[in-house]
Amino acid sequence: MQSKGVVRFFFIALTVVCLYQFALVIPTNNIENQAKRYADQMSASEPNVGWRTHYSEYLDSLSTETVFSIPLIKKFTYADLKKSQLAMGLDLKGGMNVLLQVDLRDFIKNLAGNTPDPVLAKALDKATERQKTEQADYITLFAQAWQEEGGGKPLASLFARNESLKGQINFDSPNADVVRTLRTLANSTVDETFKRLKQRIDKLGVVQPNVSLDAARDLILVELPGIDNPERARTMLQRSAKLEFWDTYRISDEGISQGLMGADQKLKALLAGDTTVLQPQMVKDTSYVFPNGADGQPDTTQPKEMRITERPLDPTQQAGGPLLSLLTVNGQGGSALIGYADKNKMRVINEYLARPEIKVLFPADLEFRWSQKPVEDDGIEGNTMIGKYELYAIKKVRNSDLAPLDGSVVTNASEQPDPTSGEVTVSLSMNNDGAKIWADLTKKAADNGNREIAIVLDDEVVSAPRVINPITGGNSSITGNFSVDEAKDLSSILQVGKLPAGTRIVQESQVGPSLGADNINRSLFTMILSVLFLCVFMVAYYNRGGWVSVIALLANIFFLLGTLASLGTVLTLPGIAGIVLTLASAVDANVIIYERIREEIRGGLSMGKAVEVGFGRALPAILDANITTLLTAVVLIYFGLGPIKGFGTVLTVGVLTSLFTAVLVGRYITEWWLERGKTLSYSFPWSENWLVGFHYDWIGKRKYALCFLHCNHR
């Protein structure tokens, strides 16, 4: 065979990658076993709290902790380990399956200025009803319904007055252009809704959720394995995005630093059983200064005097308390950033800060908010805050939970480079009402020491830019050391705040964990039984050639499962059916190859030549069959959702691994086997159905008879 070195290289490379994937199963199982033991113990002491809650709590506490490492290669958190595993679908693990429809009805009404036009209401009603039975997207259905109900009135009349659509839709725009613009905006909104939904699901404490988008039909499929609170999941999945702009506190503001230190000391006492109110710990500062002269200014002609003052201990220097042992306080006073913490510490910190006896230590209008994303690598060597989340303190309007400004006023947002500095910025425009509020908000922030304004989405801070000058006219630019992708994401978020799209559940099902465990046992038994039957058949029918096919078949399973784990595939019952089908296809390829070798031997070719010609002439038939299967699998992946898409993915990977193992690896093993024993003379029929070849082993210096192929001589 030509290019044996290439086959050997890919075989070794795939083996190493798959072994790496499978090796990570061991530490993952160890951690999950520890979590089970912890949940058992806690459930016995706290029977009112569910077992699953304790189990998830333990795993979440390790989500950012290094639990396993490969020296000189990589360190793994539990989250990293779990992402490397082959995930189980709901039918194998149990949980909740939800099909969400991105509701574009309100999206269209928003763009139309919430006009009470009865024709618009009828068109939306008709489009909503048709969406239940038709495959077309909602924008197309709405356009068709408007054409039927509008009496010839152009679509542009609904949207031309919208400030955010200026330059895209005017009163003269034809219906086709309006529909195209609406579809583009809807796609952006659906995509951003999908991204936000994935981030929300992380808060549910679900292990390996599966979230997929069918953009053509504005559908989102969500699978939540092991979910123990379906009602909370429904609420979380259907909540609309909430974009807000808030004033902020700084760590240097009065009452913030002292509040953190006092909270730390009070918590330390409370957790130790001391319920007395502790006073902030004071430290003495010694300084030497010139005494003041008659004019009130320091007199440098006089000797310096020693002065001793008392001040609260800086929380960055305070240690030992439960709060500051989890929260790293920001040491730079001129920033809205309060501190940093690991993801698995955030829940405990929130519980501490929410306690009534702790809240009274801070200003009444203060509320803490975490950043949406952790600190990223900034290239500065030794930065210990990378991967930690940032804590901010927003300043609420007294006697109100509403933000001074929300996303409904944003008319446009886009990313662009600053012409002077070249820094990537996010530009946004607001309507007249929003421009007035924004001008007041930014003027107040600029006059008060160029303070930051927090941009908050779903109660998470996505950015906290500093205000240099008051911004009037409603047009502003947000900076924050953004990369191009980050700026695009933020502009999309601002757009979603302007054009909210809710979600509604159109289909829901739940699978119990006991049924999932039963499915796993039955599926594994079926797969193992099918593999045994195939191996027995190949060995019984083809003897030594059958052993080659068995080796290739086991290598196929090994590579298939390792590749699926690397791709993050969710394995379902249809996926297991795809694995079994793949094994059958691999055996079929071996049958074609060995039958072709039989024909060549019956035609008078030697064993080595028959193998070479047989593999070569069998290849076109094998490729034809597998390419047809591959095309079918691609169609299933493109049009399918959930288990159907998973089946297509397994089938695609299986076809590729089958071709590699049956055609290339199988031939490599066969030729290696033949080279171990060189044929000296001839082969002849030993009986009616068996062909025996005499071989001479040049290494062992001995003769032996090799029964290689089972034939049908007439």
C-alpha positions as CSV (number, residue, x, y, z in Angstrom):
1,M,0.0,0.0,0.0
2,Q,1.3,3.5,-0.9
3,S,1.7,6.1,1.8
4,K,1.9,3.7,4.7
5,G,3.7,6.4,6.7
6,V,0.7,8.7,6.3
7,V,-1.7,6.1,7.5
8,R,0.6,5.2,10.4
9,F,0.8,8.9,11.4
10,F,-2.9,9.5,11.4
11,F,-3.5,6.3,13.2
12,I,-1.1,7.2,16.0
13,A,-2.4,10.8,16.1
14,L,-6.0,9.8,16.4
15,T,-5.1,7.2,19.1
16,V,-3.3,9.8,21.2
17,V,-6.2,12.3,20.9
18,C,-8.8,9.7,21.8
19,L,-6.8,8.3,24.7
20,Y,-6.4,11.9,26.0
21,Q,-10.2,12.3,25.8
22,F,-10.9,9.0,27.6
23,A,-8.3,9.6,30.2
24,L,-10.2,12.7,31.4
25,V,-13.2,10.5,32.3
26,I,-11.4,9.1,35.4
27,P,-10.9,12.4,37.3
28,T,-14.4,13.5,36.3
29,N,-16.0,10.4,37.7
30,N,-13.9,10.8,40.9
31,I,-15.2,14.3,41.5
32,E,-18.8,13.3,40.7
33,N,-18.6,10.4,43.1
34,Q,-17.3,12.9,45.8
35,A,-20.3,15.1,44.9
36,K,-22.7,12.2,45.4
37,R,-21.2,11.4,48.8
38,Y,-21.5,15.0,49.8
39,A,-25.1,15.2,48.6
40,D,-25.9,12.0,50.6
41,Q,-24.4,13.5,53.8
42,M,-26.1,16.9,53.4
43,S,-29.5,15.4,52.5
44,A,-29.4,13.4,55.7
45,S,-28.7,16.6,57.8
46,E,-30.9,18.9,55.7
47,P,-33.9,16.8,54.4
48,N,-35.8,19.9,53.3
49,V,-33.2,20.7,50.6
50,G,-33.2,18.4,47.6
51,W,-30.4,16.0,46.9
52,R,-29.8,17.5,43.5
53,T,-29.4,21.0,45.0
54,H,-26.5,19.7,47.2
55,Y,-25.0,17.8,44.3
56,S,-25.0,20.8,42.0
57,E,-23.7,23.0,44.8
58,Y,-20.7,20.8,45.3
59,L,-19.9,20.7,41.6
60,D,-20.4,24.4,41.2
61,S,-17.9,25.1,44.0
62,L,-15.3,23.4,41.9
63,S,-16.2,25.0,38.6
64,T,-13.2,27.4,38.8
65,E,-10.9,25.3,41.0
66,T,-8.1,23.3,39.5
67,V,-9.0,19.7,40.2
68,F,-6.7,17.9,37.7
69,S,-3.6,18.7,35.8
70,I,-1.3,17.2,33.2
71,P,2.2,18.4,34.0
72,L,3.5,20.9,31.4
73,I,0.3,20.6,29.3
74,K,-2.8,21.9,31.0
75,K,-4.7,22.4,34.3
76,F,-8.3,21.5,34.4
77,T,-11.3,22.8,36.4
78,Y,-14.3,20.6,36.8
79,A,-16.0,22.7,34.1
80,D,-13.1,22.0,31.7
81,L,-13.3,18.2,32.4
82,K,-17.0,18.1,31.9
83,K,-16.8,19.8,28.6
84,S,-14.4,17.2,27.4
85,Q,-16.9,14.3,28.1
86,L,-19.4,12.8,25.8
87,A,-22.6,14.4,27.0
88,M,-25.8,12.3,27.5
89,G,-29.1,13.5,26.1
90,L,-32.4,13.6,28.1
91,D,-33.5,10.2,26.9
92,L,-30.4,8.7,28.5
93,K,-30.0,10.9,31.6
94,G,-33.4,12.4,32.4
95,G,-34.4,16.1,32.6
96,M,-36.4,18.7,30.8
97,N,-36.8,19.3,27.1
98,V,-38.1,22.7,26.0
99,L,-38.8,24.0,22.5
100,L,-38.9,27.8,22.5
101,Q,-40.3,30.1,19.8
102,V,-38.6,33.5,19.7
103,D,-41.6,35.8,19.7
104,L,-41.2,38.3,16.9
105,R,-44.8,39.7,17.3
106,D,-43.7,42.3,19.9
107,F,-40.6,42.9,17.9
108,I,-42.7,44.0,14.9
109,K,-45.0,46.0,17.0
110,N,-42.0,47.8,18.6
111,L,-40.6,48.7,15.2
112,A,-44.0,50.0,14.2
113,G,-44.1,52.3,17.2
114,N,-46.8,50.3,19.0
115,T,-49.4,51.8,16.7
116,P,-53.0,50.7,17.4
117,D,-53.6,50.1,13.7
118,P,-56.3,47.3,13.6
119,V,-54.9,46.1,10.3
120,L,-51.5,45.5,11.8
121,A,-53.2,43.6,14.7
122,K,-55.1,41.3,12.2
123,A,-51.9,40.6,10.2
124,L,-50.0,39.7,13.3
125,D,-52.8,37.5,14.6
126,K,-52.9,35.7,11.2
127,A,-49.1,35.3,11.1
128,T,-49.1,33.9,14.6
129,E,-51.8,31.4,13.8
130,R,-50.1,30.2,10.6
131,Q,-46.8,29.8,12.4
132,K,-48.3,26.9,14.2
133,T,-48.7,24.8,11.1
134,E,-46.3,26.3,8.4
135,Q,-42.6,26.1,8.1
136,A,-41.9,29.6,6.9
137,D,-40.3,32.2,9.2
138,Y,-42.5,34.7,11.1
139,I,-41.4,37.8,9.0
140,T,-42.4,36.0,5.8
141,L,-45.8,35.0,7.3
142,F,-46.4,38.5,8.5
143,A,-45.6,40.0,5.1
144,Q,-48.1,37.5,3.5
145,A,-50.8,38.3,6.0
146,W,-50.3,42.1,5.6
147,Q,-50.6,41.7,1.8
148,E,-54.0,40.0,2.4
149,E,-55.3,42.3,5.1
150,G,-53.6,45.7,4.2
151,G,-55.8,46.5,1.2
152,G,-52.8,47.6,-0.9
153,K,-51.3,49.8,1.9
154,P,-47.4,49.6,1.7
155,L,-45.5,48.0,4.5
156,A,-43.2,51.0,4.7
157,S,-46.0,53.2,6.1
158,L,-45.7,51.2,9.4
159,F,-41.9,51.5,9.9
160,A,-40.8,54.7,8.1
161,R,-41.3,56.9,11.2
162,N,-39.0,54.7,13.3
163,E,-35.8,56.6,14.0
164,S,-33.7,53.5,14.2
165,L,-34.7,52.5,10.7
166,K,-33.7,55.8,9.0
167,G,-31.6,55.2,6.0
168,Q,-33.0,51.6,5.7
169,I,-36.8,52.2,5.3
170,N,-38.6,55.3,4.0
171,F,-42.1,55.9,2.8
172,D,-41.1,55.0,-0.8
173,S,-39.5,51.6,0.1
174,P,-41.0,48.7,-1.7
175,N,-42.4,45.8,0.3
176,A,-39.6,43.5,-0.7
177,D,-37.0,45.8,0.7
178,V,-38.9,46.3,3.9
179,V,-39.3,42.6,4.4
180,R,-35.5,42.1,3.8
181,T,-34.7,44.8,6.4
182,L,-37.0,43.3,8.9
183,R,-35.6,39.8,8.3
184,T,-32.0,41.1,8.9
185,L,-33.0,42.8,12.1
186,A,-35.0,39.8,13.3
187,N,-32.0,37.5,12.6
188,S,-29.8,39.7,14.7
189,T,-32.3,39.8,17.5
190,V,-32.9,36.0,17.4
191,D,-29.2,35.3,17.5
192,E,-28.6,37.7,20.4
193,T,-31.6,36.1,22.2
194,F,-30.0,32.7,21.7
195,K,-26.7,33.9,23.1
196,R,-28.3,35.4,26.2
197,L,-30.4,32.3,26.7
198,K,-27.2,30.2,26.8
199,Q,-25.7,32.5,29.4
200,R,-28.9,32.4,31.6
201,I,-28.9,28.6,31.5
202,D,-25.5,28.5,33.2
203,K,-27.2,30.0,36.3
204,L,-29.6,27.0,36.6
205,G,-26.7,24.8,37.8
206,V,-27.4,22.3,35.0
207,V,-24.6,20.0,34.0
208,Q,-23.9,19.9,30.2
209,P,-27.0,21.7,28.9
210,N,-27.7,21.4,25.2
211,V,-28.9,24.6,23.5
212,S,-29.3,24.7,19.7
213,L,-30.8,27.3,17.3
214,D,-33.0,26.7,14.2
215,A,-32.5,30.2,12.7
216,A,-34.7,29.4,9.7
217,R,-37.8,29.0,12.0
218,D,-36.7,31.2,14.9
219,L,-36.8,28.1,17.2
220,I,-34.5,27.3,20.1
221,L,-34.2,23.8,21.5
222,V,-33.1,23.6,25.1
223,E,-32.3,20.3,26.9
224,L,-31.6,20.5,30.6
225,P,-30.3,17.2,32.0
226,G,-30.9,16.7,35.7
227,I,-33.0,19.8,36.2
228,D,-34.8,19.7,39.5
229,N,-36.8,22.9,39.4
230,P,-38.8,23.0,36.1
231,E,-40.8,26.1,37.1
232,R,-37.7,28.2,37.7
233,A,-36.4,27.0,34.4
234,R,-39.6,28.1,32.6
235,T,-39.4,31.5,34.1
236,M,-35.7,31.9,33.3
237,L,-36.2,30.8,29.7
238,Q,-39.1,33.1,28.9
239,R,-37.8,36.3,30.5
240,S,-37.0,39.2,28.2
241,A,-33.6,41.0,28.2
242,K,-33.4,44.1,30.4
243,L,-30.9,46.8,29.5
244,E,-30.3,49.5,32.1
245,F,-27.9,52.5,32.7
246,W,-27.0,53.2,36.3
247,D,-24.9,55.7,38.4
248,T,-22.1,54.0,40.4
249,Y,-20.3,54.2,43.6
250,R,-16.5,54.0,43.9
251,I,-14.5,52.1,46.5
252,S,-13.1,55.4,47.7
253,D,-16.5,56.9,48.4
254,E,-17.5,57.4,52.0
255,G,-19.0,54.3,53.6
256,I,-17.9,51.8,50.9
257,S,-14.5,50.8,52.1
258,Q,-15.5,51.1,55.8
259,G,-18.7,49.1,55.0
260,L,-16.7,46.2,53.5
261,M,-14.3,46.1,56.5
262,G,-17.2,46.4,59.0
263,A,-19.1,43.7,57.1
264,D,-16.1,41.4,57.2
265,Q,-15.6,41.8,60.9
266,K,-19.3,41.5,61.8
267,L,-19.7,38.4,59.7
268,K,-16.7,36.9,61.5
269,A,-18.3,37.6,64.8
270,L,-21.8,36.4,63.8
271,L,-20.5,33.2,62.3
272,A,-18.6,32.6,65.6
273,G,-21.8,33.1,67.5
274,D,-21.2,36.7,68.7
275,T,-24.4,38.8,67.9
276,T,-23.0,42.1,69.3
277,V,-22.5,45.0,66.8
278,L,-18.9,45.4,66.1
279,Q,-17.3,48.7,65.4
280,P,-14.8,49.1,62.5
281,Q,-11.3,48.3,63.5
282,M,-9.3,51.6,63.8
283,V,-5.6,52.0,63.1
284,K,-3.3,54.9,64.1
285,D,-1.3,56.8,61.5
286,T,1.8,58.7,62.6
287,S,3.0,61.6,60.4
288,Y,5.4,64.6,60.7
289,V,4.2,67.9,59.3
290,F,5.2,71.6,59.5
291,P,3.1,73.6,62.0
292,N,0.8,76.2,60.5
293,G,1.9,79.8,60.5
294,A,-0.1,83.0,61.1
295,D,-1.5,82.8,57.6
296,G,-2.8,79.3,58.1
297,Q,-0.3,77.8,55.8
298,P,2.5,75.3,56.8
299,D,5.6,77.3,58.2
300,T,8.6,75.5,56.7
301,T,11.0,77.5,58.9
302,Q,9.7,75.7,62.0
303,P,10.7,72.1,63.0
304,K,8.2,69.4,62.0
305,E,5.7,68.2,64.6
306,M,4.5,64.6,65.1
307,R,0.8,64.0,64.6
308,I,-1.2,60.9,65.4
309,T,-4.5,60.3,63.7
310,E,-7.0,57.4,63.6
311,R,-8.6,55.9,60.5
312,P,-10.5,52.7,59.7
313,L,-8.3,49.9,58.5
314,D,-8.2,49.6,54.7
315,P,-10.1,46.5,53.7
316,T,-7.3,45.6,51.2
317,Q,-5.1,45.2,54.3
318,Q,-7.7,43.3,56.3
319,A,-7.6,39.6,56.4
320,G,-9.1,36.8,58.3
321,G,-12.9,37.5,57.9
322,P,-15.2,35.4,55.9
323,L,-16.1,38.1,53.3
324,L,-12.6,39.4,52.5
325,S,-11.2,35.9,52.4
326,L,-13.5,35.4,49.3
327,L,-13.5,38.9,47.9
328,T,-10.3,40.7,46.7
329,V,-10.9,44.4,47.2
330,N,-9.8,46.8,44.4
331,G,-6.9,48.9,45.8
332,Q,-7.4,51.7,43.3
333,G,-9.9,54.2,44.6
334,G,-10.7,56.1,41.3
335,S,-12.8,53.3,39.9
336,A,-16.3,51.9,40.1
337,L,-14.8,48.4,40.5
338,I,-15.2,47.3,44.1
339,G,-13.5,43.9,44.0
340,Y,-12.9,40.5,42.4
341,A,-14.0,37.0,43.1
342,D,-14.0,33.5,41.6
343,K,-17.2,32.3,40.1
344,N,-17.7,29.6,42.7
345,K,-17.4,32.2,45.5
346,M,-20.0,34.6,44.1
347,R,-23.0,32.9,45.6
348,V,-21.6,32.9,49.1
349,I,-20.6,36.6,48.8
350,N,-24.1,37.5,47.6
351,E,-25.6,35.7,50.6
352,Y,-23.3,37.6,53.0
353,L,-24.0,41.0,51.4
354,A,-27.8,40.4,51.4
355,R,-28.0,39.8,55.1
356,P,-30.0,42.6,56.8
357,E,-27.3,43.2,59.4
358,I,-24.8,43.7,56.6
359,K,-26.8,45.8,54.3
360,V,-27.2,48.5,56.9
361,L,-23.5,49.1,56.8
362,F,-23.7,50.5,53.3
363,P,-25.6,53.4,51.8
364,A,-29.3,52.7,51.5
365,D,-29.3,53.4,47.7
366,L,-26.4,51.0,47.0
367,E,-26.9,47.6,45.3
368,F,-24.1,45.2,44.2
369,R,-23.9,43.8,40.7
370,W,-21.4,41.3,39.2
371,S,-19.8,41.6,35.8
372,Q,-21.2,39.5,32.9
373,K,-17.8,38.1,32.0
374,P,-14.6,37.3,34.0
375,V,-11.5,39.3,33.6
376,E,-9.6,38.3,30.4
377,D,-5.9,37.9,29.8
378,D,-4.6,41.5,29.2
379,G,-1.1,40.4,28.4
380,I,0.3,41.7,31.7
381,E,2.5,39.1,33.3
382,G,1.5,38.2,36.8
383,N,-2.0,39.5,36.7
384,T,-3.7,37.3,39.4
385,M,-7.2,38.6,38.6
386,I,-7.6,36.8,35.2
387,G,-10.7,34.5,35.3
388,K,-12.2,36.3,38.2
389,Y,-15.5,38.2,38.1
390,E,-15.8,41.9,39.0
391,L,-18.1,43.4,41.6
392,Y,-19.6,46.8,41.1
393,A,-21.8,49.0,43.3
394,I,-24.6,50.8,41.5
395,K,-26.4,53.8,42.9
396,K,-30.2,53.4,42.8
397,V,-32.8,56.1,42.6
398,R,-34.2,56.6,46.1
399,N,-37.6,54.9,46.7
400,S,-37.5,53.2,43.2
401,D,-36.1,50.0,41.7
402,L,-36.2,51.5,38.2
403,A,-33.0,52.6,36.4
404,P,-32.7,56.3,35.5
405,L,-32.4,55.1,31.8
406,D,-33.2,51.9,30.1
407,G,-32.6,50.3,26.7
408,S,-35.9,51.4,25.2
409,V,-34.5,54.8,24.3
410,V,-31.6,53.4,22.2
411,T,-32.3,53.9,18.4
412,N,-28.9,52.6,17.0
413,A,-25.7,51.1,18.2
414,S,-22.6,50.1,16.2
415,E,-18.9,49.4,16.7
416,Q,-16.3,51.6,15.0
417,P,-12.7,52.7,15.6
418,D,-11.9,56.1,17.2
419,P,-10.5,58.4,14.5
420,T,-7.8,59.9,16.8
421,S,-6.7,57.0,19.1
422,G,-7.6,54.1,16.9
423,E,-9.3,52.4,19.9
424,V,-12.4,50.3,19.1
425,T,-15.5,52.1,20.5
426,V,-19.3,51.5,20.6
427,S,-21.3,54.4,19.3
428,L,-25.0,54.7,20.2
429,S,-27.8,57.0,19.5
430,M,-30.9,57.7,21.5
431,N,-34.4,59.2,20.9
432,N,-35.2,62.7,22.2
433,D,-36.4,61.6,25.6
434,G,-33.4,59.4,26.1
435,A,-31.1,62.1,25.0
436,K,-32.3,64.5,27.7
437,I,-31.9,61.9,30.5
438,W,-28.6,60.8,29.1
439,A,-27.3,64.4,29.1
440,D,-28.3,64.9,32.7
441,L,-26.8,61.5,33.7
442,T,-23.5,62.1,32.0
443,K,-23.2,65.7,33.2
444,K,-23.7,64.6,36.8
445,A,-21.0,61.8,36.3
446,A,-18.5,64.2,34.6
447,D,-18.9,66.9,37.2
448,N,-18.5,64.5,40.0
449,G,-14.9,63.4,39.1
450,N,-15.5,61.7,35.8
451,R,-17.4,58.8,37.3
452,E,-18.4,55.6,35.5
453,I,-21.9,54.7,34.3
454,A,-22.7,51.0,34.5
455,I,-24.4,49.4,31.5
456,V,-26.3,46.5,33.0
457,L,-28.0,43.7,31.1
458,D,-30.2,41.2,33.0
459,D,-28.6,42.5,36.3
460,E,-25.1,41.9,35.0
461,V,-22.6,44.7,34.2
462,V,-21.4,44.4,30.6
463,S,-19.4,47.6,30.7
464,A,-18.7,50.5,33.1
465,P,-17.2,53.3,30.9
466,R,-15.9,56.5,32.5
467,V,-17.6,59.8,31.5
468,I,-15.1,62.4,30.4
469,N,-17.5,65.1,29.3
470,P,-21.3,65.6,29.4
471,I,-23.0,63.9,26.3
472,T,-25.7,65.9,24.7
473,G,-27.7,65.2,21.6
474,G,-28.2,61.6,22.4
475,N,-25.1,60.5,20.4
476,S,-22.2,59.0,22.5
477,S,-19.2,56.7,22.3
478,I,-18.4,54.0,24.8
479,T,-14.8,52.9,25.4
480,G,-13.5,50.1,27.5
481,N,-10.4,48.5,25.8
482,F,-12.8,46.5,23.6
483,S,-11.6,44.0,21.0
484,V,-13.5,44.1,17.7
485,D,-15.6,41.1,18.7
486,E,-16.4,42.5,22.1
487,A,-17.5,45.8,20.6
488,K,-19.7,43.9,18.2
489,D,-21.2,41.9,21.1
490,L,-21.9,45.1,23.1
491,S,-23.5,46.9,20.1
492,S,-25.7,43.8,19.5
493,I,-26.7,43.8,23.2
494,L,-27.6,47.5,23.0
495,Q,-29.7,46.7,19.9
496,V,-31.5,43.9,21.7
497,G,-32.2,46.3,24.5
498,K,-33.8,48.5,21.9
499,L,-35.6,45.6,20.1
500,P,-36.5,43.1,22.7
501,A,-37.7,39.6,21.6
502,G,-39.3,37.4,24.2
503,T,-39.5,33.7,24.0
504,R,-42.5,31.4,24.6
505,I,-42.6,27.7,25.2
506,V,-44.3,25.8,22.3
507,Q,-43.4,22.3,23.5
508,E,-42.2,20.8,26.7
509,S,-41.4,17.3,27.9
510,Q,-39.8,15.8,30.9
511,V,-37.9,12.5,31.3
512,G,-37.4,10.9,34.7
513,P,-33.9,9.9,35.8
514,S,-34.9,6.3,36.4
515,L,-36.2,6.0,32.9
516,G,-33.0,7.6,31.6
517,A,-30.8,5.1,33.5
518,D,-32.9,2.2,32.1
519,N,-32.4,3.6,28.6
520,I,-28.6,3.7,29.2
521,N,-28.5,0.0,30.4
522,R,-30.7,-1.2,27.5
523,S,-28.7,0.8,24.9
524,L,-25.3,-0.3,26.1
525,F,-26.5,-3.9,26.2
526,T,-27.8,-3.6,22.6
527,M,-24.6,-2.0,21.4
528,I,-22.3,-4.6,23.0
529,L,-24.5,-7.5,21.8
530,S,-24.4,-6.1,18.2
531,V,-20.6,-5.8,18.4
532,L,-20.2,-9.3,19.6
533,F,-22.5,-10.7,16.9
534,L,-20.6,-8.9,14.2
535,C,-17.2,-10.0,15.5
536,V,-18.3,-13.7,15.8
537,F,-19.7,-13.6,12.3
538,M,-16.6,-12.1,10.8
539,V,-14.2,-14.5,12.5
540,A,-16.3,-17.6,11.8
541,Y,-16.8,-16.7,8.1
542,Y,-13.4,-15.2,7.2
543,N,-11.0,-16.7,9.8
544,R,-7.8,-14.7,9.9
545,G,-9.3,-12.0,7.7
546,G,-12.1,-11.8,10.1
547,W,-9.7,-11.1,12.9
548,V,-8.4,-8.1,10.9
549,S,-11.9,-6.8,10.5
550,V,-12.5,-7.2,14.3
551,I,-9.4,-5.1,15.0
552,A,-10.6,-2.5,12.5
553,L,-14.1,-2.6,14.0
554,L,-12.9,-2.0,17.6
555,A,-10.6,0.8,16.4
556,N,-13.6,2.3,14.7
557,I,-15.6,2.3,17.9
558,F,-12.6,3.8,19.8
559,F,-12.1,6.6,17.2
560,L,-15.8,7.3,16.9
561,L,-16.4,7.8,20.6
562,G,-13.2,9.8,21.1
563,T,-14.1,12.1,18.2
564,L,-17.7,12.6,19.4
565,A,-16.4,13.6,22.8
566,S,-13.9,16.0,21.2
567,L,-16.7,17.7,19.3
568,G,-18.9,18.0,22.4
569,T,-21.7,15.9,20.9
570,V,-24.8,15.1,22.9
571,L,-25.4,11.4,22.7
572,T,-29.1,10.3,22.6
573,L,-30.9,7.0,21.8
574,P,-31.0,7.9,18.1
575,G,-27.2,8.6,18.4
576,I,-26.6,5.1,19.8
577,A,-28.7,3.8,16.8
578,G,-26.3,5.8,14.6
579,I,-23.3,4.0,16.2
580,V,-24.8,0.6,15.6
581,L,-25.6,1.6,12.0
582,T,-22.0,2.8,11.6
583,L,-20.7,-0.5,12.8
584,A,-22.9,-2.4,10.3
585,S,-21.6,-0.1,7.5
586,A,-18.0,-0.9,8.6
587,V,-18.6,-4.6,8.5
588,D,-20.3,-4.2,5.1
589,A,-17.1,-2.5,3.8
590,N,-15.0,-5.5,5.1
591,V,-17.4,-8.0,3.4
592,I,-17.0,-6.2,0.1
593,I,-13.2,-6.1,0.4
594,Y,-12.8,-9.8,1.4
595,E,-15.3,-11.1,-1.2
596,R,-13.3,-9.1,-3.8
597,I,-10.1,-10.8,-2.6
598,R,-11.7,-14.2,-2.9
599,E,-12.5,-13.5,-6.5
600,E,-8.9,-12.4,-7.3
601,I,-7.6,-15.6,-5.6
602,R,-9.9,-17.7,-7.6
603,G,-8.7,-15.9,-10.7
604,G,-5.2,-17.2,-10.0
605,L,-3.5,-14.2,-8.3
606,S,-1.1,-14.8,-5.4
607,M,-2.2,-13.9,-1.9
608,G,-0.3,-10.6,-1.7
609,K,-1.4,-9.5,-5.2
610,A,-5.0,-10.5,-4.5
611,V,-5.0,-8.3,-1.3
612,E,-3.6,-5.4,-3.2
613,V,-6.0,-5.7,-6.2
614,G,-9.0,-6.6,-3.9
615,F,-8.7,-3.5,-1.8
616,G,-8.2,-1.3,-4.8
617,R,-11.2,-2.6,-6.8
618,A,-13.5,-2.7,-3.7
619,L,-12.8,1.0,-2.9
620,P,-15.2,2.5,-5.5
621,A,-18.2,0.5,-4.3
622,I,-17.4,1.3,-0.7
623,L,-17.1,5.0,-1.5
624,D,-20.4,5.1,-3.4
625,A,-22.2,3.6,-0.4
626,N,-20.6,5.7,2.2
627,I,-20.9,9.0,0.3
628,T,-24.6,8.4,-0.2
629,T,-24.9,7.8,3.6
630,L,-22.8,10.9,4.2
631,L,-25.1,13.1,2.1
632,T,-28.1,11.8,4.0
633,A,-26.4,12.6,7.3
634,V,-25.6,16.2,6.2
635,V,-29.3,16.7,5.4
636,L,-30.3,15.5,8.8
637,I,-27.8,17.8,10.5
638,Y,-28.9,20.8,8.5
639,F,-32.7,20.4,8.8
640,G,-32.9,18.4,12.1
641,L,-33.1,19.5,15.7
642,G,-32.2,17.8,18.9
643,P,-32.0,13.9,18.6
644,I,-32.3,14.0,14.8
645,K,-29.4,16.4,14.5
646,G,-27.4,14.2,16.9
647,F,-28.2,11.1,14.9
648,G,-26.9,12.9,11.8
649,T,-23.7,14.0,13.6
650,V,-23.0,10.5,14.8
651,L,-23.6,9.1,11.4
652,T,-21.3,11.6,9.7
653,V,-18.4,11.0,12.1
654,G,-19.1,7.2,11.9
655,V,-18.9,7.1,8.1
656,L,-15.5,8.9,8.2
657,T,-14.0,6.7,10.9
658,S,-15.4,3.6,9.1
659,L,-13.7,4.5,5.9
660,F,-10.4,5.2,7.7
661,T,-10.4,1.9,9.7
662,A,-11.9,-0.5,7.2
663,V,-10.1,0.7,4.1
664,L,-6.8,2.2,5.3
665,V,-6.2,0.6,8.7
666,G,-7.6,-2.8,7.7
667,R,-5.4,-2.9,4.6
668,Y,-2.3,-1.8,6.6
669,I,-2.8,-4.6,9.2
670,T,-3.5,-7.1,6.4
671,E,-0.3,-6.3,4.5
672,W,1.7,-6.2,7.7
673,W,0.4,-9.6,8.6
674,L,1.3,-11.0,5.2
675,E,4.8,-9.5,5.4
676,R,5.4,-11.5,8.5
677,G,5.1,-14.7,6.4
678,K,6.3,-14.6,2.8
679,T,4.5,-16.9,0.4
680,L,7.0,-19.3,-1.3
681,S,5.1,-21.3,-3.8
682,Y,1.4,-21.6,-4.3
683,S,-2.1,-22.0,-2.8
684,F,-4.4,-24.9,-3.4
685,P,-7.9,-26.0,-2.3
686,W,-7.5,-28.1,0.8
687,S,-11.2,-29.1,0.7
688,E,-14.2,-28.0,-1.2
689,N,-14.6,-24.8,0.7
690,W,-11.2,-24.0,2.2
691,L,-8.2,-22.5,0.6
692,V,-4.8,-23.1,2.2
693,G,-1.5,-21.3,1.4
694,F,1.9,-22.6,2.3
695,H,4.1,-19.8,3.8
696,Y,7.6,-19.6,5.0
697,D,8.4,-17.4,8.1
698,W,11.7,-15.8,7.3
699,I,12.1,-14.6,10.9
700,G,11.3,-17.9,12.7
701,K,12.9,-20.2,10.1
702,R,10.0,-22.6,10.2
703,K,7.1,-23.7,7.9
704,Y,3.4,-23.5,8.8
705,A,0.0,-23.7,7.1
706,L,-2.2,-20.6,7.3
707,C,-5.9,-21.0,6.7
708,F,-6.7,-17.4,5.5
709,L,-10.0,-17.3,3.5
710,H,-13.2,-19.3,3.3
711,C,-14.1,-19.9,-0.4
712,N,-16.8,-21.6,-2.5
713,H,-15.1,-23.7,-5.2
714,R,-17.2,-25.5,-7.8
